[in-house]
Amino acid sequence: MNAKERAYHSIQGIELAKGFTIGDYRRLELDLGSEENRRKVAEFIEKRFRERYISPLRSIPKENRNGFSIVALSCLMIESLGCYQLGWEGTHHKSEPRRDPRNNDKSERAFEEILKKESFEGIDYKEFYHNIRCGILHQGETYGGWRITRRGNLLIDSENRILNANLLLGAVEKALVDYTSRLKELDQDDLLWMNLRKKMEFIINHCEKE
C-alpha cells in the first residue's frame, strides 16, 4: 500500500456528522443513481448543518440568547450553504492575497445564492452582506445604523433598519430544508448534485494531512 492509499484509508472513519463517516459517504456515492442513496446523502447534509449551526442556537435557554450571536452563526451558515450549492471549496481565492477584492465578490455571491430564496423575501442581499454580515463577522457590530432584535413577527424592517435574529434563523433553516428536499427529488446528473459532489471532495481533501 503506497502513501496515497494509506492516506485514503486513514480518513474513512472520520465523522462528517454524528454517526456518518467519510466511508459512509463514499459507499453511497458509488451509486447515486439510487433514490435511496440520494436520500441518505441529503439527510446527512441536513444533519451536518443542523448539528453545527441550528441545534446549538436552539439549545440555548431563551433568557441567555443573544441576537448578535444568532445572526453571526446564521451568516456563517448562509455562506457555507451557498458554497455547497455553487460547488465551491470556499469564498477565498487561495492563490490570491486575502485582501484581493475577488474574495469579497465570491463571498457576496454565496450570500446572493441563498438570500434570493423566498424565505428571505424583503432582504436586499447587497445591503445585508455589506452592513450586517461584514459588520458582525469583522467588527462584532452592524454598519449603516442597522439594529438586531429578537422581538416581533417581521423578518426585516428596511425602513427602520431592523433585523429579527430569530426569524433570520428560521429563514436559514427553511433554506436548508428546501435545499435537501431538492436533492432528494433531483437526478444525480442535475447541477445541484454535481456541485454537492465537488464540495464534498473539497471537504474530504481537507481531512487529509498535508
N, C-alpha and C positions, 0 to 999 in steps of 0.2 A: 504494500500500500504506500503510495507516494504522499508527499506533504499535502497536496491539494485534496486528495481523497481523505486523509486523516482529518483535515480541517472541516471537510463536508460532514463527516460522520460525528465529529465532536460537538457540533451545534444542533444536531437533530432533536435533542431533548430540551432545548431552551424553550421556555413558555412565552408565547406571544400574547396570550390571555390565560386566565386561570383555567387549567385543565386542557389547554390547547397548545401543542408544541409546533415547532418548525417541521418536525417529522409528520405530524398530523396534516399540516397544510400541504406538504409535498405529496402525500398519498392521495389527497383529494384532488390536487392539481393535475395528477396523471389522467383523470377522466372528468373534465369539467363539462363534457357533453352530457353527463348525468345530472338530471334535475336535482336529485338528492344531494349530490356533491356540491352543486352550486348553492343550494340552500344552506348547507353546513358551513361553507365558507362565508356566506353573507351573515349568518348568525354569529360566527366568530368575529367578524369585523364590528358588528354592533356591540358585542360583548366587550371587545377591546376598548372601544370608545367609552362605553358606559363605565367600565372599571377605572379608567384613567381620568375622566372628566366629570361625568354626571353624578355617579353614585357618591363620590367623596363630598361633593357640594350638598347633595340631598341628605347626607348623613349628619350634617352639622345641625345642632339644635337651632331653631329659628331665632332665639334670642342672641345667638352668637354669630349669626350670618352677617356678612358684610357685602354690600353691593359691588364695591370695587373688586373684591376677590372673585365674586361670581362673574363679573364682566371680564376680568383678566383671564380666567380659565376658559370662559366661553370663547374669547378671542383666539386663544391657543388652539382650541378645538376647531374653530372655523377655518383657521389657516391649515391645520393638519388635514381636515376633511376635504378641503379644496385640493390639496396635493394628491390625495387618493383619487379624486375624480378626474384630475388632469394627468395623472400618471407621472408626477414629478418626484424626484428624490427629496427636494425641499425647495425653499424660496431663495436660497443663497447660491450665487454662481461661484462654485468652488475655485474656478480658475481665475477669478477676478477679486480685486481688493474688496473688503467688506463695505467700503463706502461707495462702491460703484453704484451709480443710480439705477442700473438694471435690477439690482436686488430689490429695490423698492417697487419696481414695476411688477416683478414676479409675485411679491407678497400681496400687492394690491389686486393683482389678477386673481389670486386664490380667494381673496375676500369677495370679489365680484362674482366668482363662480357660485358661491354659497348664498350671498345676500340677495341675489336676483330671484331666489326661491319665493314662492307665495307666502310662506310663513313669516317672511321679513318685510311684508308689504309696508310701504311708507318710509323705509330706510334708504337714504341716499348712500350707496356703498362708498363713494369717494369721501363724503363728509364723515361717515362712520370710521373709515380707515384712518384718515389723517388726524381727526380730532379726538377720537375715542381709542381706537386700537393703538396707534402710535403714542398717544399721550400716556395711557395707562401702562403699556409694556415698557416704555423707555423712561418715563419720569414718575410713574406712580400717581398721575393725575390726568384729568382730561384737559383738552385745549379748547379754545374758542367759546368759553362760557358754558360748556356742557355740564350737566349735573346728573348724578346717578341716584335713582330711588328704588325702593322695593315695594312701594305702595301703588294702588290704583290698578285699572284694567286696560291701560293704554300702553302698548309696547314703546312707542316713541312719540314725543310731542316736539316736532321740529320747530314750531314757532317759539316755544319757550326753552328749547334745547334741553329736554329731559329724556333720559333713557331708563326704562324699567328693567332692572337686572334680572328679576325673577322671570319676567316674560321673555327676556332675551334667551335665558337658559332653556325655556320651554320651546322657543322657536328653533334653537340649535338642535335640541333633541328631536324635534319633528323633521328637521333636515336630515338627520342621521337615519331615522326610521324610513323616510322616503327613499334615501339612497340604497339602503339594504333591501328594501322591498323591490326596488327596480332591479337590483342584482338578481334577486330570486326569479323575476319574471323574464329577464332577458337571456338571449342565447350567448354562449361563450365567445362568439365571434363579434359581439357588439363592442363598440369603442369603450364603453364603461368598464367592461370586463378586461379588455386589453390594457387599459390604463391601470386597473387594480393590480393586474399581474406584474406590470412594470414596477409599481410602487412596492409590491411585496418583495421583489428581487432586491430593491434598494434596502429594504428593512432587514432582510436576511443577510445581505452582504455586510451590513453594519454590525451584525452579531459575530462576525469572524474577526479574529485577532489580525491586525495588520503586520 
